[in-house]
Amino acid sequence: MKNNMHKVLALKYRPKNFKELIAQNIMVETITNSIKIDKLPNAYLLTGIRGVGKTTTARLIAKALNCNKDFLKEENCNCNNCEEIANSKHLDVLEMDAASRTGIDDVRELIDSSKYNPTSAKYKIIILDEVHMLSKQAFNGLLKTLEEPPPHLKFIFATTEVKKIPVTIISRCQRFDLHRVPVQELVKNLKKISDIEKIKISNEALILIAKASEGSVRDSLSLLDRALISQNINKTEINDIFVRKMLGIADKSKILYLLKSIFQGEQKQSIEKLREMINEGIQPANFLNNLLEVIYFIQQKKSLGNFDSELSMSESEEEIINSISKDINITTLIVFWQFILKALDELSIVSNPILSLEMLVVRLLHLKDMPSYENLLDSLKQNNLSSYDENHNLTLELKKQKKNYK
């Protein structure tokens, strides 16, 4: 039987040093400077969305503090401490998932074990992932040790929900926010890995994967892994058409033509274009988010005269946006935005989300001709004035008739 040692790309290309961390330059500079001048905090708090490098950064800090050589100068240090930390086997670097060790008893056990000196490294380091999952009692149990830990002990906390962590804990840590990675940086990273792995994939497909990952490096590599399976079977280049089908994303040009039909009041054509995209396998939530993005681009073009499409807009699509923006007003775009957001909420209520999409198109078609707020006010003022004139004339006529009668 063949021994399959396949390793997912997210693990295979996990950063081995601070230079390999993507788009976190300010955080890296601050941490490395504090290590160089030996001004280390008692605890680090790493926050950010999933897949931007929190746990990886925690391991790199642990390596830098316990390296037998000079980790900050070594490209890929292979000393015993660095190797064991990378493989999660070091006795003095304890990695824990706070989601499974939430109680005060777990924290007491942790604090008791941390009193002892490290066995082989300079520092005993406790890495607590998803630290916001700890109970209130567990957080309280950490306070004293966190403020005045033994000289050999360092804490590194990682969390995706920093708001759930008590302020008393945050104030005892040095906080670092890991930012979402820009689409351009993700594309560059995916391109580099694709070249190393000899993956045949178009640049348009890489852009789609990068945008779908929403700033997460791990998500982008997981999606690339998913696309790679198809190439291994078919031996063909992965293109944007395949990635759209894989992710359930509609072609942006088709969304633009749909919007153009809506603005022109062509109900039958609009429904047909929507059903065509549904038959191609679009996901309702993805479709609505793409629709919001297009509305945003049209608004930018209308208001600012240009827009940043983050690598994802072709010249022909820009021309369609230009033509649409000339004939539409900002008020209509704002109302469209609100109704699309409402349709997103409806997806969790309606049993058949396709019905919500079709009804949204019908609603938008009728909204297109809705008068603006200013026009409604003018109309009301005119109606009130004409009504006043009629009543005034009638009153004068009655007074005249009453005088003649006398």
HELIX and SHEET records of a PDB file:
HELIX    1   1 LEU A    9  LYS A   12  1                                   4    
HELIX    2   2 PHE A   18  GLU A   20  5                                   3    
HELIX    3   3 ASN A   25  LYS A   36  1                                  12    
HELIX    4   4 LYS A   54  ASN A   66  1                                  13    
HELIX    5   5 ASN A   80  ALA A   86  1                                   7    
HELIX    6   6 ILE A  104  SER A  114  1                                  11    
HELIX    7   7 VAL A  131  MET A  133  5                                   3    
HELIX    8   8 LYS A  136  GLU A  147  1                                  12    
HELIX    9   9 VAL A  162  LYS A  164  5                                   3    
HELIX   10  10 VAL A  167  ILE A  170  1                                   4    
HELIX   11  11 VAL A  183  GLU A  197  1                                  15    
HELIX   12  12 ASN A  203  ALA A  212  1                                  10    
HELIX   13  13 VAL A  217  ASN A  234  1                                  18    
HELIX   14  14 ASP A  240  LEU A  247  1                                   8    
HELIX   15  15 LYS A  252  PHE A  263  1                                  12    
HELIX   16  16 GLN A  267  ASN A  279  1                                  13    
HELIX   17  17 PRO A  284  LEU A  304  1                                  21    
HELIX   18  18 GLU A  315  LYS A  326  1                                  12    
HELIX   19  19 ILE A  330  GLU A  346  1                                  17    
HELIX   20  20 PRO A  353  LEU A  367  1                                  15    
HELIX   21  21 TYR A  373  TYR A  405  1                                  33    
SHEET    1   A 5 VAL A  93  ASP A  97  0                                        
SHEET    2   A 5 LYS A 124  ASP A 129  1                                        
SHEET    3   A 5 LEU A 153  THR A 159  1                                        
SHEET    4   A 5 ALA A  43  THR A  47  1                                        
SHEET    5   A 5 GLN A 174  ASP A 177  1                                        
END                                                                             
